[in-house]
């Protein structure tokens, strides 16, 4: 007596070990990417923290010049909003704007209106073409920056002549207004002092093409300290304006801006070029479609082994419906030529079944149920279906 051994049930779902084996490479890459990003952020925050901030002792901060001004009786106050900056403008105040290009157009216009006629001094550091035309009408920023960093005064401004050579450079300016054009680089000024155009006050505006004379690590070089102290210490109060993207005046005056409005135009054009380059690379490396090329298999595989392997896959996935569909489709394809039906109509019941009925004898199972019926409910029903299909084909082939 033989006992049929039922194989243990199998599952198509991967185990936790298999999932980990497949995903550990991706997880490791993500961990390394996050670690690199954190490391870069920490390094950059250590080296660039507080740039042009008079409270920062970092190399790119400006605490040293603020301490020197304090020794000479000039108090320094840091502000981060436009309202604070415009309210501080006055004849006894020097207003320094650290990054004018961060201001929106309406903010720049408000700042210009507050400074004009106030009698104080406005110092604009590295004001580019995006801000200088509104903050100082009549002045233009040259698109080509200076290649030199240590320059000679080249003008009659007393502060510049006393300081001598200094680290200016950076953005260069041109103007048709009456102005002191100092520290020229290729005949264009990198320091510009423009008196109040109305002539009603002693106020003026100073444009610095580069912030180097204000930085902690450059203050002790050349005449940087002398020039910085003279430009910022002409009045008893110094208001140091650090524009902030969190300033509510930007949103209230320009309205709500989207993410793409905040991106510089260069980033958008650069991203578009990357997409074009990626599309061209994909076209270049894409697989060319052509005629099928037959290839000899390295090992000849018996048809029975192929059928058995496919059957095991169907059983593992519990795909009795697909297995039954494959058996019925193959049987219909073989029966059609035997009963005089074109192979193209072998899967149409209205064409195959009438021709098939003429070749059948007896009261067996309905051909429609065998060839086009519902999928079997279990493995035993699938085996029975295969047997009935074989019997049907043998009956049709019987002379």
Secondary structure as GFF3:
##gff-version 3
##sequence-region A 1 399
A	DSSP	alpha_helix	16	48	.	.	.	ID=ss1
A	DSSP	alpha_helix	63	71	.	.	.	ID=ss2
A	DSSP	beta_strand	75	79	.	.	.	ID=ss3
A	DSSP	alpha_helix	82	88	.	.	.	ID=ss4
A	DSSP	beta_strand	93	97	.	.	.	ID=ss5
A	DSSP	three_ten_helix	100	102	.	.	.	ID=ss6
A	DSSP	alpha_helix	105	115	.	.	.	ID=ss7
A	DSSP	beta_strand	121	125	.	.	.	ID=ss8
A	DSSP	alpha_helix	129	135	.	.	.	ID=ss9
A	DSSP	beta_strand	139	141	.	.	.	ID=ss10
A	DSSP	beta_strand	150	151	.	.	.	ID=ss11
A	DSSP	alpha_helix	158	163	.	.	.	ID=ss12
A	DSSP	beta_strand	166	167	.	.	.	ID=ss13
A	DSSP	beta_strand	173	175	.	.	.	ID=ss14
A	DSSP	beta_strand	179	185	.	.	.	ID=ss15
A	DSSP	beta_strand	188	195	.	.	.	ID=ss16
A	DSSP	beta_strand	204	208	.	.	.	ID=ss17
A	DSSP	three_ten_helix	212	214	.	.	.	ID=ss18
A	DSSP	alpha_helix	224	232	.	.	.	ID=ss19
A	DSSP	beta_strand	237	241	.	.	.	ID=ss20
A	DSSP	alpha_helix	248	254	.	.	.	ID=ss21
A	DSSP	alpha_helix	259	262	.	.	.	ID=ss22
A	DSSP	alpha_helix	265	285	.	.	.	ID=ss23
A	DSSP	alpha_helix	303	316	.	.	.	ID=ss24
A	DSSP	alpha_helix	320	338	.	.	.	ID=ss25
A	DSSP	three_ten_helix	343	345	.	.	.	ID=ss26
A	DSSP	alpha_helix	349	357	.	.	.	ID=ss27
A	DSSP	alpha_helix	367	372	.	.	.	ID=ss28
A	DSSP	alpha_helix	379	397	.	.	.	ID=ss29
###
